Amino acid sequence: MPELPEVQSVVNYFKPLLTQEKIHNITSPNGYEKVFDTHSILNINTATKGLCIDDVYRKGKYIVLDLSKGFLCIHLRMTGQLQMDMKQADSVKHCSFAIFFESGKSVYFKDYRKFGRLYYYKNLDILNDKLGVEPLSTEFTYEYLLQRVKRSSGMIKPFLLNQKHIAGLGNIYIDESLWLSKIHPKKISSSISKSKIKILSEVIPKILTQAIEFNGTTIINFSYGNQVSGDFKQFLNVFGKRGGPCPRCKSKLKKIFVCQRGTHYCSKCQKI
């Protein structure tokens, strides 16, 4: 699933293309109307027709189209991709929704597994209520993380996956951040030392920022715009590298499952 750097890369690509565009209509080329999570296709058209996109930004793993009245929010989920046109090789059966603009421009949402969703909200209270602090904001500090982690009696990886604590983190960058901090993914959160929590609070925004600079990580089919892949995979230390040498101690990297998520770590560097 695309995580914060991937979603931010999509936003960076599409923001200049979509800002100030006025919505003409929204369709579902493949007829998969479950993609419209909050409204029927008729009602979402009624709510958005003629509205201008004032801004495009990210909130957690959501792409937010800030309209002149309300918000369209897009969640890519596993395989969702936005593109400005349909390529000759593209199949309509994979295009869950399309937004057409008064200027003649259009944007298409291609989604092989059909998990992605489009939402229309009058305000962002729903997202604000379920998302925690943004890890690239000034609100994300050592003190914030320390307070939250020390109150948790669960394992650290599920804690970091919980979007109510930190918005936008996911499997790839959690594994990388825990490796950099020498924290075992199954370590009980409240038992982690303050020194390691301090390191974790520093490496999370650092690695996210680095990944954004390379437009995220393409593992299977992520594209940040018009089928262009992210380039950060070459800088990953542990994720997807089971059986390879740990870049720090040369021990063999392992893969386990934590909360049904494939989890990569070094058993020598990351003691439980």
Secondary structure as the mmCIF struct_conf table of DSSP 4:
data_model
#
loop_
_struct_conf.conf_type_id
_struct_conf.id
_struct_conf.beg_label_comp_id
_struct_conf.beg_label_asym_id
_struct_conf.beg_label_seq_id
_struct_conf.end_label_comp_id
_struct_conf.end_label_asym_id
_struct_conf.end_label_seq_id
HELX_RH_AL_P HELX_RH_AL_P1 LEU A 4 LEU A 18
TURN_TY1_P TURN_TY1_P1 THR A 19 GLN A 20
HELX_LH_PP_P HELX_LH_PP_P1 GLU A 21 GLU A 21
STRN STRN1 LYS A 22 LYS A 22
STRN STRN2 ILE A 23 THR A 27
TURN_TY1_P TURN_TY1_P2 PRO A 29 ASN A 30
HELX_RH_3T_P HELX_RH_3T_P1 GLU A 33 VAL A 35
STRN STRN3 PHE A 36 PHE A 36
BEND BEND1 ASP A 37 HIS A 39
HELX_RH_AL_P HELX_RH_AL_P2 ILE A 41 THR A 48
TURN_TY1_P TURN_TY1_P3 LYS A 49 GLY A 50
STRN STRN4 CYS A 52 CYS A 52
STRN STRN5 ILE A 53 LYS A 59
TURN_TY1_P TURN_TY1_P4 GLY A 60 LYS A 61
STRN STRN6 TYR A 62 LEU A 67
BEND BEND2 SER A 68 GLY A 70
STRN STRN7 PHE A 71 HIS A 75
TURN_TY1_P TURN_TY1_P5 ARG A 77 THR A 79
STRN STRN8 GLY A 80 GLN A 83
BEND BEND3 MET A 84 ASP A 85
TURN_TY1_P TURN_TY1_P6 GLN A 88 ALA A 89
HELX_RH_3T_P HELX_RH_3T_P2 VAL A 92 HIS A 94
STRN STRN9 CYS A 95 PHE A 101
TURN_TY1_P TURN_TY1_P7 GLU A 102 SER A 103
BEND BEND4 GLY A 104 GLY A 104
STRN STRN10 SER A 106 ASP A 111
BEND BEND5 TYR A 112 ARG A 113
STRN STRN11 ARG A 117 TYR A 121
BEND BEND6 LYS A 122 LEU A 124
HELX_RH_AL_P HELX_RH_AL_P3 ASP A 125 LYS A 130
STRN STRN12 VAL A 133 VAL A 133
TURN_TY1_P TURN_TY1_P8 PRO A 135 LEU A 136
BEND BEND7 SER A 137 SER A 137
TURN_TY1_P TURN_TY1_P9 THR A 138 GLU A 139
HELX_RH_AL_P HELX_RH_AL_P4 TYR A 142 LYS A 150
TURN_TY1_P TURN_TY1_P10 ARG A 151 ARG A 151
BEND BEND8 GLY A 154 GLY A 154
STRN STRN13 MET A 155 MET A 155
HELX_RH_AL_P HELX_RH_AL_P5 ILE A 156 LEU A 161
TURN_TY1_P TURN_TY1_P11 GLN A 163 HIS A 165
STRN STRN14 ILE A 166 ILE A 166
TURN_TY1_P TURN_TY1_P12 ALA A 167 GLY A 168
HELX_RH_AL_P HELX_RH_AL_P6 ASN A 171 SER A 181
TURN_TY1_P TURN_TY1_P13 LYS A 182 LYS A 182
TURN_TY1_P TURN_TY1_P14 PRO A 185 LYS A 186
BEND BEND9 LYS A 187 LYS A 187
STRN STRN15 ILE A 188 ILE A 188
HELX_RH_3T_P HELX_RH_3T_P3 SER A 189 SER A 191
BEND BEND10 ILE A 192 ILE A 192
HELX_RH_AL_P HELX_RH_AL_P7 LYS A 194 GLU A 213
TURN_TY1_P TURN_TY1_P15 PHE A 214 ASN A 215
STRN STRN16 THR A 217 THR A 217
BEND BEND11 ILE A 219 ASN A 221
BEND BEND12 TYR A 224 TYR A 224
STRN STRN17 GLY A 225 GLY A 225
TURN_TY1_P TURN_TY1_P16 ASN A 226 GLN A 227
STRN STRN18 VAL A 228 VAL A 228
HELX_LH_PP_P HELX_LH_PP_P2 SER A 229 GLY A 230
STRN STRN19 ASP A 231 ASP A 231
HELX_RH_3T_P HELX_RH_3T_P4 PHE A 232 PHE A 235
BEND BEND13 ASN A 237 VAL A 238
TURN_TY1_P TURN_TY1_P17 PHE A 239 GLY A 240
TURN_TY1_P TURN_TY1_P18 ARG A 242 GLY A 243
BEND BEND14 GLY A 244 GLY A 244
STRN STRN20 PRO A 245 PRO A 245
HELX_LH_PP_P HELX_LH_PP_P3 CYS A 246 CYS A 246
TURN_TY1_P TURN_TY1_P19 PRO A 247 CYS A 249
HELX_LH_PP_P HELX_LH_PP_P4 SER A 251 SER A 251
STRN STRN21 LYS A 252 LYS A 252
HELX_LH_PP_P HELX_LH_PP_P5 LEU A 253 LEU A 253
STRN STRN22 LYS A 254 VAL A 258
TURN_TY1_P TURN_TY1_P20 CYS A 259 GLN A 260
STRN STRN23 ARG A 261 TYR A 265
TURN_TY1_P TURN_TY1_P21 SER A 267 CYS A 269
BEND BEND15 GLN A 270 GLN A 270
#
